[in-house]
Amino acid sequence: MKRIIAFTSGKGGSGKSTCCVSVALALGQAGHKVLLCDLDAGLRCLDLLTGVEENLVFDLKDVLEGKPLADAALQSPLNPNVFTLAAPKYNYEFDGEALSSMLLTAQEYDYILLDFPAGTDFPFCKEISDIVDFIVVATADRVGMRDGDAMTQKLMEFGANCRLIINKFDRRLVKQGTFGGVDDIIDCCGCRLLGIVPFDPLMLSRKQGKFYKRTLTKRAFERISKRICGYEVRLPRIKKIEKGK
């Protein structure tokens, strides 16, 4: 059965889009066909992260206005099971009903991952909240924790089902008191934990849509993707997460 999952965050810089793409690649590696849909009109980035930017002809606006999805969804060179539907180049007000209809009729994909714009202002959320599961991506700093809480509260207003990814986690900063601990972050954000992604400087070194194949984050996203698929995967000790085990 197809699942539709939206990646959200209260502020920019949380790594939401990187998490969205990384989960898609992990799902694609496991043999699932995945559509990445960029909803951040005017600030799109999924085409860059998946290496399809030079082949863009149509985008999500064109699909919502009648263009076949197959003409706009581009296969990523990073994984043949991952396809990218870019956001419009300029600001565009999405119609919630049209978006919901497009998501429901895209039967050829096992998973559709939506990259929401940062912030809590997305008026089309109400129309799609019944068919979408939400993932809140938050960092462990105080600002990230507060924004994660605001994001969760906003989603709960719509009765949405949401889970939490703690991104860029650094145990050394927890010991110093700069970051909150895992339990503190979960309590603050108020939703169930889906996974922890360690801080990895190599993730900042991507160029032209190429992801490093051996980074600390790779195993973390593989575990997250398995949990999304319904497998019970225990959370490793933080030391092992930061060693990529």
C-alpha positions in Angstrom: 0.0 0.0 0.0 1.4 3.4 -1.0 2.4 5.8 1.8 2.7 9.6 1.6 5.1 11.2 4.0 5.8 14.9 4.5 9.0 16.2 5.9 8.6 19.4 7.9 10.6 21.7 10.1 10.0 24.9 12.0 13.0 26.7 10.6 15.5 26.6 7.7 18.8 24.9 8.4 17.5 21.9 10.2 18.5 19.6 7.3 14.9 18.7 6.4 15.5 18.5 2.6 18.6 16.4 3.1 16.7 14.1 5.4 13.9 13.8 2.8 16.3 12.9 0.0 18.4 10.5 2.2 15.3 8.6 3.3 14.2 8.4 -0.4 17.6 7.0 -1.4 17.5 4.4 1.4 14.0 3.3 0.4 15.1 3.2 -3.2 18.1 1.1 -2.3 15.7 -1.4 -0.6 13.8 -1.8 -3.9 10.9 0.6 -3.4 9.9 3.1 -6.0 9.9 6.6 -4.6 8.6 10.0 -5.8 10.2 13.0 -4.2 7.9 16.0 -4.4 9.2 19.5 -3.7 6.6 21.9 -2.3 9.0 24.7 -1.6 8.0 27.0 -4.5 10.6 29.6 -5.2 13.3 28.0 -3.0 13.3 24.5 -4.5 16.3 22.3 -3.9 15.4 18.6 -4.4 16.4 18.8 -8.1 19.9 19.8 -7.1 20.2 17.2 -4.3 19.1 14.4 -6.6 21.1 15.6 -9.7 18.2 16.2 -12.1 18.4 20.0 -12.3 19.8 20.1 -15.9 16.9 18.0 -17.2 14.0 20.1 -15.8 11.3 20.9 -18.2 8.1 20.6 -16.2 7.4 21.0 -12.5 4.7 20.4 -9.9 2.7 23.5 -11.1 2.4 21.9 -14.6 1.2 18.6 -13.1 -1.4 20.3 -11.0 -2.6 22.1 -14.1 -3.0 19.0 -16.2 0.5 17.8 -17.4 1.0 14.0 -16.9 3.1 13.2 -13.9 5.2 10.9 -16.0 6.4 13.9 -18.0 7.6 15.8 -15.0 8.9 13.2 -12.6 12.6 12.8 -13.4 14.6 9.6 -12.6 17.6 10.4 -10.3 21.0 9.3 -11.4 21.7 8.5 -7.7 19.2 5.6 -7.7 16.9 4.4 -10.5 14.0 3.9 -8.1 14.0 7.5 -7.0 12.1 10.2 -9.1 12.0 13.9 -8.5 9.1 16.3 -9.1 10.5 19.8 -8.8 8.7 22.8 -7.3 7.9 25.8 -9.4 10.8 28.2 -9.9 8.7 31.1 -8.6 6.2 31.5 -5.7 3.1 29.6 -6.3 0.0 29.1 -4.2 -0.8 25.4 -4.2 -4.4 24.2 -4.3 -4.9 21.7 -1.6 -7.6 19.7 -3.4 -5.6 19.5 -6.6 -2.5 18.4 -4.7 -4.5 15.8 -2.7 -6.0 14.4 -6.0 -2.5 14.2 -7.6 -1.1 12.3 -4.6 -3.9 9.8 -4.5 -3.8 9.1 -8.2 0.0 8.5 -8.4 -0.4 4.7 -8.0 2.9 3.8 -9.6 5.0 4.7 -6.5 5.4 2.8 -3.3 6.3 6.0 -1.4 5.7 9.6 -2.0 7.9 11.9 0.1 6.9 15.6 0.3 9.5 18.3 1.1 7.5 21.1 2.8 8.8 24.6 3.0 10.2 25.5 6.4 7.8 27.2 8.9 4.3 26.6 10.0 2.4 28.5 7.3 1.2 26.0 4.7 -2.6 26.6 4.1 -2.9 23.4 2.0 -2.1 21.2 4.9 -5.7 20.8 6.0 -6.7 19.3 2.7 -4.0 16.6 2.7 -3.6 15.8 6.4 -5.9 12.8 6.2 -3.7 11.1 3.6 -0.2 12.1 4.8 2.0 11.1 7.7 4.3 13.9 8.9 7.9 13.8 10.0 9.2 16.8 12.0 12.9 17.3 11.5 14.5 19.2 14.5 18.0 19.9 15.7 19.1 19.5 19.3 19.9 23.2 20.0 17.4 25.2 22.0 16.1 27.1 18.9 15.7 23.9 17.0 13.8 22.3 19.9 11.5 25.2 20.2 10.8 25.2 16.5 10.2 21.5 16.6 7.6 22.0 19.3 5.8 24.8 17.3 5.8 22.5 14.3 4.3 19.6 16.2 1.6 21.8 17.8 0.6 23.1 14.4 0.3 19.7 12.9 -1.8 18.5 15.9 -4.3 21.2 15.2 -5.0 19.3 11.9 -5.1 16.0 13.7 -2.1 14.9 11.7 0.0 11.8 12.6 3.6 12.9 13.1 7.0 11.5 14.1 10.3 13.1 15.0 13.8 12.9 13.5 16.6 14.5 15.5 19.1 15.7 13.0 22.8 16.8 13.3 23.0 15.3 16.8 26.4 15.7 18.5 26.9 13.9 21.8 29.9 16.2 22.7 27.6 19.2 22.7 25.1 17.4 24.9 27.8 16.8 27.5 28.8 20.4 27.3 25.2 21.5 27.9 25.0 23.2 24.5 22.5 20.6 23.1 19.6 19.0 24.9 19.6 15.3 25.5 17.5 12.9 23.4 14.8 12.6 26.1 14.7 16.4 26.5 14.2 16.9 22.7 11.4 14.3 22.6 9.6 15.8 25.6 9.9 19.3 24.1 8.7 18.4 20.6 5.9 16.1 21.9 5.9 13.4 19.2 7.3 9.9 18.9 11.0 9.4 17.9 11.6 7.9 14.4 15.4 8.2 14.4 18.5 10.1 15.3 20.9 11.3 12.6 24.4 12.2 13.9 26.2 15.4 12.8 28.4 14.5 9.8 30.6 17.2 8.1 30.8 15.1 5.0 27.1 15.7 4.4 28.0 19.4 3.8 30.4 18.3 1.1 27.9 17.2 -1.5 28.5 18.5 -5.0 26.2 18.3 -8.1 23.8 15.9 -6.5 26.3 13.4 -5.4 26.0 11.9 -1.9 28.9 10.3 -0.1 28.2 6.6 0.0 30.1 6.0 3.3 29.2 8.6 5.9 28.1 8.4 9.5 24.6 9.2 8.4 24.1 6.4 5.9 23.3 3.7 8.5 21.0 6.1 10.4 18.9 6.7 7.3 18.8 3.0 6.5 17.4 2.4 10.0 14.8 5.2 9.6 13.7 3.8 6.3 13.2 0.4 7.8 11.1 1.8 10.5 9.0 3.6 7.9 8.5 0.3 6.2 7.1 -1.2 9.4 10.2 -3.1 10.7 11.1 -3.0 14.3 14.6 -1.6 14.5 16.0 -0.8 17.9 17.7 2.5 18.4 21.5 1.9 18.9 23.4 3.5 21.7 24.4 7.1 20.8 28.1 6.1 20.6 27.3 3.6 18.0 25.1 6.0 16.0 28.0 8.5 15.9 30.3 5.7 14.7 28.0 4.8 11.9 27.1 1.3 13.3 
